[in-house]
Amino acid sequence: MSMELLGRARAGDRDAFAALVEPHRGELQVHCYRMLGSLQDAEDALQETLLSAWLGLEGFEGRSSVRTWLYRIATNRCLNTLRSSGRRPVTAAPLPIQPPEPTRLGEVLWLQPYPDVLLDGLSDQAPGPEARYESREAISLAFVTAVQLLPPNQRAVLLLRDVLGYRASETARLLGLTEDTVTSALKRARARMDAARPSGPPPPPPDGPQERALVDRFVAAFTDLDVDALVALMTDDAWVRMPPLPFEYRGTAAVHRFFTATAAHRGQIARLVPARANGQPAWGEYRRDAVTGALRLNGIEVIALAGDRISEITRFETTLAPHFGLPRTLG
């Protein structure tokens, strides 16, 4: 950290302040996303963090790095959001039919996908030696969903310790807790995360031949509404989810019932436009408008892979389409 740059920022030089914080903006937003599960909430938390840092710059004494100081502000901003009753309300358009009986009702209805284009070129520093998660797993939908089910303090402790690799003493200082409290919270969080961790084989390398072959088969089955072919690609314990709707289906029998019940009412899928989210294959789903003939964006589909099978299909609404470069209509 340049003390000259810090001095200029403290004197009110906004360009100097931007030079101090800009290298950390991307990773801070990812951290807020892991904390909150929503890209929109993460963007809000990041802006609040940077404003708070600007206003509180005089109080920064330089005893930690700028990066650690920003993580302290961001984490506590997210904790304030989690403890607030004023989070953005979650609404969903109803399904056009009565869905079949779900396996369960989901709890993480605010979950949003994170576009891979926002992960490109991040200047993340290497995590500390105590980190337990690789970056690919720590951004996956399965990981972010599991984190959302942790109480706020456990969530913060797990991310600071096991994703970012801060030591227990550093985490305690960042959160204003005792080391004993941090150790206890981490033990509970790890137990819950380990129970939720996928048990199948790891996904194939992104954009490699194994992934491309499986993706091509998925696209063909999905666009043709071939339920049997689609289910044949899935693991025996696969999930289908559709936040912010609460219905969740697990296992090939339940998934088959869901797609069979909805296929006749979905209309022909004219095109799947590829994207990537959370390090996973994703698409914008377009259907042809019966009146205008234009292709209209109807949803964002994200799949998780386990070896040579699909372990999860998650359908999201189109709120974040601009972040993925997906137009609302195609000619």
DRENGU-59167 format. One record per residue (C-alpha): residue number from 1; chain; x, y, z. Coordinates in steps of 0.1 Angstrom, whole numbers, plus 5000, padded with zeros to 4 digits. Example, Ala and Ser with C-alpha at 12.3 -4.5 7.8 and 13.67 -1.06 7.14 Angstrom:
% residues 2
r k 1	c A	xx 5123	yy 4955	zz 5078
r k 2	c A	xx 5137	yy 4989	zz 5071
This chain:
% residues 331
r k 1	c A	xx 5000	yy 5000	zz 5000
r k 2	c A	xx 5014	yy 5034	zz 4990
r k 3	c A	xx 5013	yy 5057	zz 5020
r k 4	c A	xx 5014	yy 5086	zz 4996
r k 5	c A	xx 4983	yy 5073	zz 4979
r k 6	c A	xx 4966	yy 5068	zz 5013
r k 7	c A	xx 4976	yy 5104	zz 5023
r k 8	c A	xx 4961	yy 5118	zz 4991
r k 9	c A	xx 4929	yy 5098	zz 4996
r k 10	c A	xx 4926	yy 5111	zz 5032
r k 11	c A	xx 4930	yy 5146	zz 5019
r k 12	c A	xx 4899	yy 5141	zz 4997
r k 13	c A	xx 4914	yy 5129	zz 4965
r k 14	c A	xx 4887	yy 5105	zz 4951
r k 15	c A	xx 4910	yy 5093	zz 4923
r k 16	c A	xx 4935	yy 5082	zz 4949
r k 17	c A	xx 4908	yy 5064	zz 4969
r k 18	c A	xx 4896	yy 5046	zz 4938
r k 19	c A	xx 4932	yy 5035	zz 4931
r k 20	c A	xx 4933	yy 5021	zz 4967
r k 21	c A	xx 4900	yy 5001	zz 4965
r k 22	c A	xx 4895	yy 4993	zz 4929
r k 23	c A	xx 4918	yy 4962	zz 4929
r k 24	c A	xx 4896	yy 4946	zz 4955
r k 25	c A	xx 4861	yy 4956	zz 4941
r k 26	c A	xx 4855	yy 4923	zz 4922
r k 27	c A	xx 4865	yy 4900	zz 4951
r k 28	c A	xx 4845	yy 4920	zz 4976
r k 29	c A	xx 4814	yy 4917	zz 4954
r k 30	c A	xx 4819	yy 4879	zz 4953
r k 31	c A	xx 4822	yy 4878	zz 4990
r k 32	c A	xx 4790	yy 4898	zz 4995
r k 33	c A	xx 4773	yy 4874	zz 4971
r k 34	c A	xx 4784	yy 4844	zz 4991
r k 35	c A	xx 4771	yy 4861	zz 5022
r k 36	c A	xx 4738	yy 4872	zz 5007
r k 37	c A	xx 4730	yy 4847	zz 4979
r k 38	c A	xx 4717	yy 4876	zz 4957
r k 39	c A	xx 4737	yy 4895	zz 4931
r k 40	c A	xx 4715	yy 4925	zz 4935
r k 41	c A	xx 4719	yy 4926	zz 4973
r k 42	c A	xx 4757	yy 4920	zz 4968
r k 43	c A	xx 4759	yy 4950	zz 4946
r k 44	c A	xx 4741	yy 4972	zz 4972
r k 45	c A	xx 4763	yy 4959	zz 5000
r k 46	c A	xx 4794	yy 4966	zz 4979
r k 47	c A	xx 4783	yy 5002	zz 4973
r k 48	c A	xx 4776	yy 5007	zz 5010
r k 49	c A	xx 4810	yy 4992	zz 5018
r k 50	c A	xx 4828	yy 5016	zz 4995
r k 51	c A	xx 4809	yy 5046	zz 5008
r k 52	c A	xx 4816	yy 5036	zz 5044
r k 53	c A	xx 4852	yy 5032	zz 5036
r k 54	c A	xx 4854	yy 5066	zz 5020
r k 55	c A	xx 4837	yy 5083	zz 5049
r k 56	c A	xx 4857	yy 5063	zz 5075
r k 57	c A	xx 4891	yy 5066	zz 5058
r k 58	c A	xx 4904	yy 5089	zz 5085
r k 59	c A	xx 4899	yy 5061	zz 5110
r k 60	c A	xx 4920	yy 5036	zz 5090
r k 61	c A	xx 4953	yy 5034	zz 5109
r k 62	c A	xx 4971	yy 5011	zz 5085
r k 63	c A	xx 4975	yy 4983	zz 5111
r k 64	c A	xx 4960	yy 4959	zz 5086
r k 65	c A	xx 4961	yy 4959	zz 5048
r k 66	c A	xx 4935	yy 4979	zz 5029
r k 67	c A	xx 4921	yy 4946	zz 5016
r k 68	c A	xx 4915	yy 4932	zz 5051
r k 69	c A	xx 4900	yy 4965	zz 5063
r k 70	c A	xx 4876	yy 4964	zz 5033
r k 71	c A	xx 4866	yy 4928	zz 5041
r k 72	c A	xx 4858	yy 4938	zz 5077
r k 73	c A	xx 4835	yy 4966	zz 5064
r k 74	c A	xx 4819	yy 4944	zz 5038
r k 75	c A	xx 4813	yy 4915	zz 5061
r k 76	c A	xx 4797	yy 4937	zz 5087
r k 77	c A	xx 4775	yy 4954	zz 5061
r k 78	c A	xx 4763	yy 4920	zz 5050
r k 79	c A	xx 4756	yy 4910	zz 5086
r k 80	c A	xx 4736	yy 4941	zz 5090
r k 81	c A	xx 4716	yy 4932	zz 5059
r k 82	c A	xx 4710	yy 4896	zz 5071
r k 83	c A	xx 4697	yy 4909	zz 5105
r k 84	c A	xx 4675	yy 4935	zz 5089
r k 85	c A	xx 4638	yy 4929	zz 5081
r k 86	c A	xx 4641	yy 4952	zz 5051
r k 87	c A	xx 4657	yy 4929	zz 5025
r k 88	c A	xx 4644	yy 4932	zz 4990
r k 89	c A	xx 4611	yy 4912	zz 4988
r k 90	c A	xx 4611	yy 4881	zz 4967
r k 91	c A	xx 4583	yy 4876	zz 4942
r k 92	c A	xx 4577	yy 4851	zz 4915
r k 93	c A	xx 4553	yy 4848	zz 4886
r k 94	c A	xx 4530	yy 4818	zz 4893
r k 95	c A	xx 4533	yy 4786	zz 4872
r k 96	c A	xx 4507	yy 4783	zz 4845
r k 97	c A	xx 4496	yy 4749	zz 4860
r k 98	c A	xx 4494	yy 4733	zz 4893
r k 99	c A	xx 4528	yy 4717	zz 4898
r k 100	c A	xx 4531	yy 4681	zz 4909
r k 101	c A	xx 4538	yy 4674	zz 4946
r k 102	c A	xx 4573	yy 4686	zz 4953
r k 103	c A	xx 4599	yy 4667	zz 4973
r k 104	c A	xx 4601	yy 4697	zz 4996
r k 105	c A	xx 4596	yy 4734	zz 4997
r k 106	c A	xx 4629	yy 4753	zz 4993
r k 107	c A	xx 4641	yy 4779	zz 5018
r k 108	c A	xx 4666	yy 4800	zz 4997
r k 109	c A	xx 4640	yy 4818	zz 4976
r k 110	c A	xx 4662	yy 4849	zz 4971
r k 111	c A	xx 4690	yy 4829	zz 4954
r k 112	c A	xx 4703	yy 4844	zz 4921
r k 113	c A	xx 4730	yy 4832	zz 4897
r k 114	c A	xx 4764	yy 4849	zz 4895
r k 115	c A	xx 4775	yy 4856	zz 4859
r k 116	c A	xx 4810	yy 4842	zz 4851
r k 117	c A	xx 4818	yy 4873	zz 4832
r k 118	c A	xx 4820	yy 4891	zz 4866
r k 119	c A	xx 4846	yy 4865	zz 4877
r k 120	c A	xx 4869	yy 4870	zz 4847
r k 121	c A	xx 4901	yy 4888	zz 4855
r k 122	c A	xx 4895	yy 4890	zz 4893
r k 123	c A	xx 4927	yy 4900	zz 4911
r k 124	c A	xx 4919	yy 4878	zz 4941
r k 125	c A	xx 4949	yy 4873	zz 4963
r k 126	c A	xx 4956	yy 4837	zz 4970
r k 127	c A	xx 4936	yy 4825	zz 5001
r k 128	c A	xx 4954	yy 4820	zz 5033
r k 129	c A	xx 4969	yy 4786	zz 5042
r k 130	c A	xx 4939	yy 4776	zz 5062
r k 131	c A	xx 4914	yy 4778	zz 5034
r k 132	c A	xx 4895	yy 4745	zz 5028
r k 133	c A	xx 4876	yy 4753	zz 4996
r k 134	c A	xx 4889	yy 4757	zz 4961
r k 135	c A	xx 4876	yy 4788	zz 4942
r k 136	c A	xx 4854	yy 4768	zz 4918
r k 137	c A	xx 4835	yy 4750	zz 4946
r k 138	c A	xx 4832	yy 4782	zz 4967
r k 139	c A	xx 4812	yy 4799	zz 4939
r k 140	c A	xx 4790	yy 4770	zz 4929
r k 141	c A	xx 4753	yy 4772	zz 4934
r k 142	c A	xx 4754	yy 4742	zz 4957
r k 143	c A	xx 4779	yy 4759	zz 4980
r k 144	c A	xx 4762	yy 4793	zz 4980
r k 145	c A	xx 4728	yy 4777	zz 4987
r k 146	c A	xx 4742	yy 4757	zz 5016
r k 147	c A	xx 4759	yy 4789	zz 5030
r k 148	c A	xx 4725	yy 4807	zz 5030
r k 149	c A	xx 4711	yy 4781	zz 5055
r k 150	c A	xx 4738	yy 4790	zz 5081
r k 151	c A	xx 4730	yy 4816	zz 5108
r k 152	c A	xx 4747	yy 4850	zz 5101
r k 153	c A	xx 4777	yy 4847	zz 5124
r k 154	c A	xx 4785	yy 4811	zz 5113
r k 155	c A	xx 4782	yy 4822	zz 5076
r k 156	c A	xx 4807	yy 4850	zz 5081
r k 157	c A	xx 4831	yy 4829	zz 5101
r k 158	c A	xx 4830	yy 4800	zz 5075
r k 159	c A	xx 4837	yy 4824	zz 5046
r k 160	c A	xx 4865	yy 4842	zz 5063
r k 161	c A	xx 4882	yy 4811	zz 5076
r k 162	c A	xx 4875	yy 4784	zz 5050
r k 163	c A	xx 4872	yy 4804	zz 5018
r k 164	c A	xx 4895	yy 4833	zz 5024
r k 165	c A	xx 4918	yy 4816	zz 5048
r k 166	c A	xx 4920	yy 4841	zz 5076
r k 167	c A	xx 4933	yy 4828	zz 5108
r k 168	c A	xx 4911	yy 4824	zz 5139
r k 169	c A	xx 4926	yy 4854	zz 5156
r k 170	c A	xx 4923	yy 4876	zz 5124
r k 171	c A	xx 4886	yy 4865	zz 5120
r k 172	c A	xx 4879	yy 4873	zz 5156
r k 173	c A	xx 4893	yy 4908	zz 5151
r k 174	c A	xx 4874	yy 4913	zz 5118
r k 175	c A	xx 4840	yy 4904	zz 5134
r k 176	c A	xx 4846	yy 4917	zz 5169
r k 177	c A	xx 4843	yy 4883	zz 5185
r k 178	c A	xx 4864	yy 4862	zz 5208
r k 179	c A	xx 4885	yy 4834	zz 5193
r k 180	c A	xx 4865	yy 4808	zz 5213
r k 181	c A	xx 4833	yy 4821	zz 5197
r k 182	c A	xx 4849	yy 4819	zz 5162
r k 183	c A	xx 4861	yy 4784	zz 5169
r k 184	c A	xx 4827	yy 4773	zz 5181
r k 185	c A	xx 4809	yy 4789	zz 5152
r k 186	c A	xx 4832	yy 4774	zz 5127
r k 187	c A	xx 4828	yy 4739	zz 5141
r k 188	c A	xx 4790	yy 4742	zz 5138
r k 189	c A	xx 4792	yy 4757	zz 5103
r k 190	c A	xx 4816	yy 4730	zz 5090
r k 191	c A	xx 4793	yy 4702	zz 5103
r k 192	c A	xx 4763	yy 4717	zz 5084
r k 193	c A	xx 4783	yy 4723	zz 5052
r k 194	c A	xx 4799	yy 4689	zz 5052
r k 195	c A	xx 4764	yy 4674	zz 5055
r k 196	c A	xx 4752	yy 4694	zz 5025
r k 197	c A	xx 4783	yy 4688	zz 5004
r k 198	c A	xx 4776	yy 4669	zz 4971
r k 199	c A	xx 4787	yy 4633	zz 4974
r k 200	c A	xx 4790	yy 4625	zz 4937
r k 201	c A	xx 4821	yy 4627	zz 4915
r k 202	c A	xx 4835	yy 4662	zz 4907
r k 203	c A	xx 4823	yy 4681	zz 4876
r k 204	c A	xx 4844	yy 4678	zz 4845
r k 205	c A	xx 4868	yy 4706	zz 4836
r k 206	c A	xx 4849	yy 4736	zz 4823
r k 207	c A	xx 4847	yy 4739	zz 4785
r k 208	c A	xx 4865	yy 4706	zz 4781
r k 209	c A	xx 4853	yy 4678	zz 4758
r k 210	c A	xx 4834	yy 4658	zz 4785
r k 211	c A	xx 4815	yy 4689	zz 4795
r k 212	c A	xx 4807	yy 4699	zz 4760
r k 213	c A	xx 4794	yy 4664	zz 4751
r k 214	c A	xx 4771	yy 4664	zz 4781
r k 215	c A	xx 4760	yy 4699	zz 4775
r k 216	c A	xx 4751	yy 4691	zz 4738
r k 217	c A	xx 4730	yy 4662	zz 4749
r k 218	c A	xx 4712	yy 4683	zz 4775
r k 219	c A	xx 4704	yy 4711	zz 4750
r k 220	c A	xx 4690	yy 4686	zz 4725
r k 221	c A	xx 4668	yy 4669	zz 4751
r k 222	c A	xx 4657	yy 4702	zz 4767
r k 223	c A	xx 4648	yy 4720	zz 4735
r k 224	c A	xx 4629	yy 4689	zz 4722
r k 225	c A	xx 4610	yy 4685	zz 4754
r k 226	c A	xx 4622	yy 4649	zz 4755
r k 227	c A	xx 4616	yy 4641	zz 4791
r k 228	c A	xx 4629	yy 4605	zz 4790
r k 229	c A	xx 4662	yy 4617	zz 4773
r k 230	c A	xx 4665	yy 4645	zz 4798
r k 231	c A	xx 4660	yy 4624	zz 4829
r k 232	c A	xx 4684	yy 4598	zz 4815
r k 233	c A	xx 4712	yy 4624	zz 4817
r k 234	c A	xx 4706	yy 4630	zz 4854
r k 235	c A	xx 4719	yy 4614	zz 4885
r k 236	c A	xx 4696	yy 4593	zz 4906
r k 237	c A	xx 4695	yy 4620	zz 4933
r k 238	c A	xx 4693	yy 4650	zz 4910
r k 239	c A	xx 4675	yy 4682	zz 4920
r k 240	c A	xx 4653	yy 4705	zz 4900
r k 241	c A	xx 4648	yy 4740	zz 4916
r k 242	c A	xx 4632	yy 4772	zz 4904
r k 243	c A	xx 4638	yy 4801	zz 4929
r k 244	c A	xx 4620	yy 4823	zz 4938
r k 245	c A	xx 4592	yy 4796	zz 4935
r k 246	c A	xx 4596	yy 4772	zz 4965
r k 247	c A	xx 4590	yy 4739	zz 4947
r k 248	c A	xx 4620	yy 4715	zz 4946
r k 249	c A	xx 4621	yy 4680	zz 4931
r k 250	c A	xx 4647	yy 4653	zz 4939
r k 251	c A	xx 4653	yy 4620	zz 4922
r k 252	c A	xx 4646	yy 4609	zz 4887
r k 253	c A	xx 4610	yy 4598	zz 4895
r k 254	c A	xx 4601	yy 4632	zz 4909
r k 255	c A	xx 4620	yy 4651	zz 4881
r k 256	c A	xx 4602	yy 4630	zz 4855
r k 257	c A	xx 4568	yy 4639	zz 4870
r k 258	c A	xx 4577	yy 4675	zz 4870
r k 259	c A	xx 4589	yy 4678	zz 4834
r k 260	c A	xx 4560	yy 4656	zz 4822
r k 261	c A	xx 4535	yy 4678	zz 4839
r k 262	c A	xx 4549	yy 4710	zz 4827
r k 263	c A	xx 4561	yy 4701	zz 4792
r k 264	c A	xx 4527	yy 4705	zz 4775
r k 265	c A	xx 4523	yy 4739	zz 4789
r k 266	c A	xx 4558	yy 4753	zz 4784
r k 267	c A	xx 4556	yy 4758	zz 4747
r k 268	c A	xx 4584	yy 4749	zz 4723
r k 269	c A	xx 4618	yy 4762	zz 4733
r k 270	c A	xx 4631	yy 4779	zz 4702
r k 271	c A	xx 4667	yy 4785	zz 4713
r k 272	c A	xx 4690	yy 4781	zz 4743
r k 273	c A	xx 4717	yy 4809	zz 4742
r k 274	c A	xx 4748	yy 4798	zz 4761
r k 275	c A	xx 4762	yy 4816	zz 4791
r k 276	c A	xx 4779	yy 4806	zz 4823
r k 277	c A	xx 4770	yy 4812	zz 4859
r k 278	c A	xx 4787	yy 4802	zz 4891
r k 279	c A	xx 4813	yy 4783	zz 4871
r k 280	c A	xx 4786	yy 4762	zz 4856
r k 281	c A	xx 4769	yy 4759	zz 4822
r k 282	c A	xx 4740	yy 4782	zz 4818
r k 283	c A	xx 4716	yy 4794	zz 4790
r k 284	c A	xx 4690	yy 4820	zz 4783
r k 285	c A	xx 4658	yy 4802	zz 4774
r k 286	c A	xx 4640	yy 4818	zz 4744
r k 287	c A	xx 4605	yy 4809	zz 4732
r k 288	c A	xx 4587	yy 4823	zz 4702
r k 289	c A	xx 4560	yy 4848	zz 4707
r k 290	c A	xx 4528	yy 4836	zz 4691
r k 291	c A	xx 4517	yy 4871	zz 4681
r k 292	c A	xx 4549	yy 4888	zz 4670
r k 293	c A	xx 4571	yy 4858	zz 4661
r k 294	c A	xx 4600	yy 4873	zz 4681
r k 295	c A	xx 4620	yy 4851	zz 4704
r k 296	c A	xx 4614	yy 4862	zz 4740
r k 297	c A	xx 4636	yy 4854	zz 4770
r k 298	c A	xx 4617	yy 4832	zz 4793
r k 299	c A	xx 4642	yy 4821	zz 4819
r k 300	c A	xx 4678	yy 4814	zz 4828
r k 301	c A	xx 4688	yy 4777	zz 4832
r k 302	c A	xx 4718	yy 4766	zz 4851
r k 303	c A	xx 4730	yy 4730	zz 4854
r k 304	c A	xx 4754	yy 4714	zz 4878
r k 305	c A	xx 4775	yy 4684	zz 4866
r k 306	c A	xx 4787	yy 4654	zz 4885
r k 307	c A	xx 4811	yy 4633	zz 4864
r k 308	c A	xx 4792	yy 4624	zz 4832
r k 309	c A	xx 4757	yy 4632	zz 4846
r k 310	c A	xx 4736	yy 4663	zz 4855
r k 311	c A	xx 4731	yy 4666	zz 4893
r k 312	c A	xx 4710	yy 4698	zz 4893
r k 313	c A	xx 4689	yy 4720	zz 4871
r k 314	c A	xx 4680	yy 4754	zz 4885
r k 315	c A	xx 4657	yy 4778	zz 4866
r k 316	c A	xx 4659	yy 4815	zz 4874
r k 317	c A	xx 4637	yy 4843	zz 4863
r k 318	c A	xx 4651	yy 4869	zz 4839
r k 319	c A	xx 4658	yy 4897	zz 4863
r k 320	c A	xx 4696	yy 4895	zz 4858
r k 321	c A	xx 4695	yy 4890	zz 4820
r k 322	c A	xx 4715	yy 4922	zz 4814
r k 323	c A	xx 4744	yy 4909	zz 4836
r k 324	c A	xx 4746	yy 4879	zz 4813
r k 325	c A	xx 4744	yy 4899	zz 4781
r k 326	c A	xx 4711	yy 4882	zz 4773
r k 327	c A	xx 4687	yy 4904	zz 4753
r k 328	c A	xx 4650	yy 4903	zz 4762
r k 329	c A	xx 4642	yy 4895	zz 4726
r k 330	c A	xx 4659	yy 4880	zz 4696
r k 331	c A	xx 4650	yy 4887	zz 4660
